[in-house]
Amino acid sequence: MLRAWLLLVLWLAGGTALAQPGEVAVRDADRYVLSKSFMFLEDKDGKLSIDDVQKPDAQSRFRPVDSSGPGANFGLTRSAIWLKVMLNTASTSREDWFLEIAYPPLDRFELYSPGASGFQKQTGGDLYPFSHRAVPHRNHVVPVRLNRGQSNVIYLRIQSEGTVAAPATLWQPEALWQH
């Protein structure tokens, strides 16, 4: 019995070690809630670019999103918010995913995901016509391709005249449609 408890404690400790702030282990699940795993950087002037936030000075200012609340919800602010998460994929995980931001009144977002040479930029928000959406869905949904067996960093810049929030989930396409 003692041996079983010890193994359980070691297993739980190992699981906690994998769950570092700002990182998600992507394996065989159909979806991964990212909202509480994000690191964030407040851009008070709304002028930072993707190149700016990758600089060491900006990287040191990223902080974990409060995990006790709803996740990536920043209330009413005029600031742009940069969110970052590292998706550590298994060599057996799938490459094609959808990123859903389940907050339709979000005015603007820019998603920077792994691309052939650097980051691929996708834009959206309720200020764009519905026909502009990559995926016709009531929420903001964009395709994301992750490199298998690697660490994939994604950045999400959000800004809105109302509440600034990004309840984000990474979905397998079939699972999103079933949901």
N, C-alpha and C positions, 0 to 999 in steps of 0.2 A: 504494500500500500504506500509506504514511504517513497519507494522508487517511482511509482506512478505520479505522486504529487511533485516530486523533483523534476520529472520529465515534463509535466504540465507547466511548471514555473519556468523552466528553461525554454520551452516552446513559446510561451507568452512573452518572455523577455526578448527572444529572437524576433518575434513579430513586431514588437515595439521598436526595436532597433532599425527595422526596415522602413518604418513610418516616420521618417524625418520630416520636419516642416518643409513644405515646398516640393515634396517628392511623392509620387504615386507609382507603385509597382503595377504595371499593366501585364496581366497574364491571360487567363481564359474566361474571365467574367464577361457578361454582355454589356455591363455599364460600370462606370466609375464616377462617383460624385466628386467633383473637383473643388466645389465652393469653399470647403473648409481646409483644403490643402494648399491654396494659393498663398504666395507671398505678395505683398503689395507695396507700391511706392506712390505717394501722393505727388502729383505734378500741379502745384498751385496755379501756375501761369498757363498750363496746358500747352506748353511749347516744346516739350521733350520729344525727340524722335526715337525710333528704334535703335539707331546708332548711339544716341545719348544714353539710353537706359542700359546699354551693354557695357558701358565704361565702368571701370572698377569703383569710382566714386559713387555712381548711382547704384551699382550692385550692392554696395555696403549699406545703402539706405533702405533696401527692401526689408520688410518686416512680415511676420506671419499674420494671416487673417485671424481674428478672434474666433477660436473654435467653440466657444461656449454659446455663441449666438447663432444667427441663421447663416453665417458664412460671409461671403463677399457682399456685404450690404454696408454702404457708406453714408446712407441718409441723404439729406439735401446738402449738396456742395457744388460749387462752381468749378472745383478742381477736376482735372482729368486724373483717373486712377489707372495705374499700370499694374496688371496682375501677371504673375509668373509662376509656372509650375514645371517641374521636371518629370517627364513620363518615362520611367525605366521599363522598357519592353523586354519580354522574353524572346528568345529566338523562335519560339513557336507561336507567338501572338500574331494576330492579324494586322495587316498594314492599313486597311481602309476603315475609317471611323467617321462618326458625326460628332461635332461639338454643338450642344444645345445650350443656349442661354434662355432660360425659361422666365423671361421678364419682358413681355412685349412692349411696354412703354419706354424701354431704353432708347434714347435718341441716337447715339452713335457708338459703334464699336469697331475696332481694328484688331484682327487676329493675325498674328505672325507665327506661322508654323513651319516645320522643316520643309525646305524646298531643294531643288537640284543644286543650286549654288547660293546658299544662305537661307534667308527666310522668304516664304511665300506670304504675301499680304492679301487679306480678304477684308472687305468692309461691309457694314450693314447697320441697321438700326431703324427705328420707326420714322426717321426723316427721309428715308429712301422709299421709293415706290415698291409695292409688294413684288412687282415683276423683276426687280433688281435682285431678289433673293436667289441664292444658289440652290436652295431646297425649299419648295413651297410648303411651308408649315406655319402654324399659328405663332410659334415661338421663333426665335432667331436660331437657325440651324445652318452650319457650314461643314463641308467635308474636310477631313484632316487625314493626311497620310503620315503614318509613323514608321520610322525605320526599325525593323526587327532587331532585337538583341542589342539595342543601343539606348543611350539616354537622349531623349528628345525634349528640348526646351520649347515651350510655347509661351508667347506673351499675348496678353489681351489688354488693349487700351479701351477704357469705357468712359463715357462722358454723357451727361444728360442735364436738361433744365430742371427736371424733377428729381426723384430719388435715383441715386446711382447704385445699382445693384447688379450682380451677375451670378444668379443661381445656375451654375454651369455643371453639365454632366457630359461625359464622354461615352458615346453609345456605339455599339455595333449597329449598323443600319437596320438590319432585320428586327432587332430588339426595340429600336425606337419606334418603328412602324407598328409593332405589336402592342407597345405601350399606349 
